[in-house]
Each structure stands twice: as C-alpha cells, then as structure tokens.
Amino acid sequence: MPNGRHEPIAWHELGPVEPGAAGEPVLMIMGLAASSRMWFRLAPWIAARHRVILIDNRGTGDSPPARPGLTMSGLARDAVEALDEAGVESAHVIGASMGGMIAQHLALDHRDRVRSLVLACTTPGGGRGAPPWRMLAASALRPLAGSRRSFPIVAPVLYSEKTRRERPDRLHEDLTLRVADGTPMRTLYAQMGAIAGHDTRARLAELAGLPTLVVHGLDDALIPPDRGRDLANLIPGARLELLPDCGHIIGTDAEEPAATAILAHLERSRAPLATPR
C-alpha cells in the first residue's frame, strides 16, 4: 500500500458537553507535521455541541510512522478507517492546511462518509510560486538547531504580525506543544511529498451539493488568501470566510472568529430532524 506496512492510525474523541447538544459527529484533521493536539484551541468550541473525532495523521502523535510514498488518498483512507473504528457512518469534516487537502480527497473519494466540509487555510493544489523561504530554511535548520531555534524563522510565515506583537504567549503555547510532539523529520519529508502530489482542481466541481465552508486568513503568508478564493470558486455553492489579522494558524490568530464561523456552518449543515409519524 502507498503508506507502507498498514497499521491503523490513532484517534480519540471529545464532547458534546452542552446539555441538549445535537452531538453530530465532526472529524478534525490537522496539518503538516502536527498531531491532533494542535486543535487544542478550536476543538473545545466544537466539542461543546458536537461529537468530535480527532485523528493523528500517520507519522504524528500516537499513530504509526510515516514512510516514503505517503499520498493524500492514503491519508484519506486512514481517516475513513478511523471513522469505521469510531462507529461513525458519516461526519462533518474539518481540515486545516494539509488536513484540508486530506479532507478534499476524503470528500471526493468517499463522498458518502462526509456530511459537510470546512476547509481552513488550505489550497486545491497546483501551486503558484515558490514556497516561502522562511519555511524552507526552518525545515532545513530543524535537524541541526531543533524546533525552538528554528521556530522564530518560520513564525512570520505562520502567524499574523498582530499576534506576534500582541500575543507572544500564544506562540509560546503552540511551540511548547510542537516540541512535546517531537514529530520526526521523516514525517515532515513524507507529508511534504504527499502535498507535492496534491491537485484537486479538476475534480472539485464533483462536490456540488456538499455544504462547504472555506476559511482563510487575510494575512496568511504560507498559503495566500487568493488560494482560498480559488478553492471556494472551484466548489459549487461554497461559502468563503476571510479572517482579518489572521495568518496561517487560524486557531491561534483568530480563535473566536474561526470557531464562530465553523459552528455557524455546522448548524446550517445539520441533518434535518425526522418527521414524526
């Protein structure tokens, strides 16, 4: 299989905690080299009203190692198997960055498992332009200098100037979790290989009729907001929410506005109640 020797990935669930919450299942998929713990800001908002299923992508958190040949379709199959293990027939799917790419493949290849989509700070692929030099430099330096020393190089790509200036404590919290995760470099390389092969532009029209929200920061320097606009334009009926003073890490830069937009989308997309007979 593309993902090497097959082993199931790790997952866990949260919520709902609000009395009388509808509790519809929501699958949350994180981005490059990050475990599900990086949902620590947004997941509680969603879990207050819904059953949240959090997965560790292959090579992160408690999941098996990532191996060469990792693909988006393979990562999407991992997510489907997690839903199977959780006993969930279909879920609303939220994906951030690379997780948003996985979510696109999940919806395209396993449409019956997806109730709605939230695609955050992500792209349809077929990228324009070179990757930001800071991200490349930080990736190259990380094996030598470690995450703490390379983080200041990459921070301007990931976070808005406002957050870096006014809320350095939030960056410190994020870094502490990333260091604790200790995601190996082989995961970074394998996932970047999967990202390089991601291009859904020719297929996204197939998602017509699937409630979709595209959320993007206006200050995103890693995946520019035009890529979010492209994504929304390629999915018939998709809503686009552009967040001011927000870079690539929407849960850190714009926690409450992002959560509010996502919860409103989930409310709009709820399955209709059965009519009593």
C-alpha positions in Angstrom: 0.0 0.0 0.0 1.2 3.6 -0.6 1.6 4.2 3.1 3.8 1.2 3.6 3.0 -1.6 6.1 -0.6 -0.9 7.0 -1.3 -0.1 10.7 -4.4 1.8 11.9 -3.9 5.4 13.0 -4.6 6.7 16.4 -7.8 8.7 17.2 -9.7 9.9 20.2 -13.0 11.8 20.8 -14.4 14.7 22.8 -17.8 16.1 23.7 -20.5 17.1 23.5 -20.7 18.8 26.8 -23.5 21.3 26.4 -26.9 20.0 27.8 -29.2 19.0 24.9 -26.4 19.3 22.3 -27.2 17.7 18.9 -23.9 15.9 19.0 -23.5 15.3 15.3 -20.0 13.7 14.6 -17.3 16.1 13.4 -13.9 14.7 12.2 -11.0 17.2 12.6 -7.8 16.7 10.5 -4.6 18.6 11.4 -1.9 19.8 9.0 1.8 19.3 8.3 3.9 17.5 10.9 1.3 18.3 13.7 -0.7 15.9 15.8 -4.3 16.3 16.7 -3.1 18.1 19.9 -2.7 21.2 17.8 -6.5 21.5 17.7 -6.3 22.4 21.4 -7.8 25.9 20.9 -10.6 25.1 18.4 -11.7 21.6 19.4 -13.3 22.6 22.7 -15.5 25.0 20.9 -16.8 22.3 18.5 -16.9 19.6 21.2 -19.3 21.8 23.3 -22.0 21.0 20.8 -20.8 18.0 18.7 -19.1 14.7 19.0 -15.5 15.5 17.9 -13.2 12.8 16.5 -9.6 13.8 16.4 -7.0 11.8 14.4 -3.2 11.7 14.4 -2.1 11.6 10.8 0.4 8.9 10.0 3.8 9.8 11.5 2.4 12.2 14.2 1.2 11.8 17.8 0.4 8.2 18.7 0.0 7.0 15.1 2.4 4.6 13.3 5.4 6.1 11.5 5.1 7.7 8.1 7.0 6.1 5.3 8.1 7.2 1.8 5.2 7.0 -0.7 2.7 8.7 1.5 -0.3 10.0 -0.5 -3.3 12.2 0.1 -5.6 9.3 -0.9 -3.8 7.1 1.6 -4.2 9.6 4.3 -7.9 10.0 3.4 -8.3 6.2 3.7 -6.7 6.4 7.2 -9.4 8.9 8.1 -12.2 6.6 6.8 -10.8 3.7 8.9 -10.8 5.9 12.0 -14.5 6.7 11.3 -15.1 3.0 10.9 -13.4 2.3 14.3 -15.5 5.0 15.9 -18.7 3.5 14.5 -19.5 6.7 12.5 -21.2 6.3 9.2 -20.6 9.9 8.2 -19.3 13.1 9.7 -18.8 16.8 9.1 -15.1 17.1 8.2 -12.8 20.0 9.2 -9.3 20.1 7.8 -6.6 22.7 8.3 -3.7 23.3 5.9 -2.5 19.8 4.8 -5.5 18.5 6.7 -7.7 20.5 4.4 -6.1 18.7 1.4 -6.8 15.4 3.0 -10.4 16.5 3.6 -10.8 17.3 -0.1 -9.6 13.8 -1.1 -11.8 12.3 1.6 -14.9 14.1 0.2 -14.0 13.3 -3.4 -13.2 9.6 -2.9 -15.6 8.8 0.0 -18.5 11.2 -0.5 -20.9 9.1 1.4 -18.8 9.5 4.6 -18.9 13.3 4.5 -21.8 15.4 5.7 -20.2 18.8 5.1 -16.7 20.3 4.7 -14.7 23.0 6.4 -11.5 23.8 4.5 -9.2 26.1 6.5 -6.1 27.8 5.3 -5.6 25.3 2.5 -5.4 25.0 -1.3 -6.7 23.0 -4.2 -3.1 22.4 -5.2 -1.3 23.1 -8.5 0.5 25.8 -6.5 1.7 29.0 -7.9 5.1 30.3 -7.0 7.9 29.0 -4.8 7.4 28.0 -1.1 8.2 30.8 1.4 12.0 30.9 2.0 11.4 31.0 5.8 9.6 27.7 5.8 12.3 26.1 3.7 15.0 27.5 5.9 13.3 26.4 9.1 12.8 22.9 7.7 16.5 22.7 6.7 17.7 24.0 10.1 15.4 22.0 12.3 17.6 18.8 12.4 20.6 20.9 13.4 19.1 23.6 15.6 15.9 22.0 16.9 12.4 23.3 16.9 12.9 26.1 19.4 15.7 27.7 17.5 14.1 27.3 14.0 10.7 28.4 15.2 11.5 32.2 15.1 12.4 31.9 11.5 9.1 30.3 10.5 6.8 32.2 12.8 6.3 35.2 10.4 5.0 32.7 7.8 2.6 31.1 10.2 1.2 33.9 12.4 -0.1 37.4 11.8 2.1 40.4 12.7 -0.6 41.4 15.2 -0.5 38.1 17.1 3.4 38.1 17.1 3.4 41.6 18.5 0.5 41.5 21.0 0.2 37.8 22.0 3.6 36.2 22.1 2.2 33.9 24.8 0.1 32.1 22.3 3.1 31.4 20.1 4.9 30.1 23.1 2.0 27.7 23.9 2.0 26.5 20.3 5.7 25.9 20.3 5.6 24.0 23.6 3.1 21.6 22.1 5.0 21.1 18.9 8.2 20.4 20.9 6.3 17.9 23.1 5.0 16.2 20.0 8.5 15.7 18.7 7.3 14.9 15.2 10.3 13.2 13.4 11.8 14.7 10.2 10.9 11.7 8.2 7.2 12.6 8.8 7.8 16.1 7.5 9.5 14.8 4.3 6.9 12.1 3.7 4.0 14.6 4.2 5.6 17.2 2.0 5.8 14.5 -0.7 2.1 13.9 -0.4 1.5 17.7 -0.5 3.6 17.9 -3.7 1.2 15.4 -5.4 -2.0 17.2 -4.3 -4.1 18.8 -7.0 -7.9 18.5 -6.9 -8.7 21.4 -9.2 -10.1 19.2 -12.0 -12.4 17.3 -9.6 -13.8 19.9 -7.1 -16.9 20.5 -9.2 -17.9 17.0 -8.1 -18.6 18.4 -4.6 -21.6 20.3 -5.8 -24.4 20.0 -3.2 -22.0 19.3 -0.3 -22.2 22.1 2.2 -18.7 23.6 2.2 -17.1 26.5 4.1 -13.7 27.8 3.2 -12.0 29.8 6.0 -8.8 31.7 5.3 -6.7 34.3 7.0 -6.1 37.5 5.1 -2.6 37.7 6.4 -1.7 34.1 5.5 1.9 34.2 4.2 2.2 30.4 3.7 -0.9 29.8 1.6 -2.0 33.2 0.3 -5.7 34.1 0.6 -6.1 34.0 -3.2 -5.6 30.3 -2.9 -8.6 30.2 -0.6 -10.6 32.2 -3.0 -9.6 29.8 -5.8 -10.7 26.9 -3.7 -14.1 28.4 -2.9 -14.7 29.3 -6.5 -14.0 25.7 -7.6 -16.5 24.2 -5.3 -20.1 25.0 -6.4 -22.0 26.7 -3.6 -19.1 27.0 -1.2 -19.0 29.9 1.3 -15.9 31.9 1.8 -14.9 33.4 5.2 -11.8 35.7 5.1 -10.5 36.5 8.6 -8.7 39.8 9.2 -5.5 39.9 11.3 -5.1 36.2 10.7 -2.2 34.3 9.3 -1.9 30.6 8.6 -2.7 29.2 12.1 -6.3 30.3 12.4 -6.9 28.8 15.8 -4.1 30.9 17.3 -4.6 34.2 15.4 -8.4 34.2 15.2 -9.7 31.6 17.6 -13.1 33.0 18.3 -14.0 34.3 14.8 -12.9 31.0 13.3 -14.8 29.0 15.8 -17.9 31.1 15.3 -17.8 30.7 11.5 -17.3 26.9 11.9 -20.1 26.5 14.4 -22.5 28.5 12.2 -21.6 26.3 9.2 -22.2 23.1 11.3 -25.6 24.5 12.4 -26.6 25.3 8.7 -25.4 21.8 7.7 -27.2 19.8 10.4 -29.2 16.8 9.2 -32.9 17.6 9.3 -34.9 16.1 12.1 -37.0 13.1 11.2 -40.7 13.9 10.8 -42.8 12.1 13.5 -45.3 9.7 12.1 
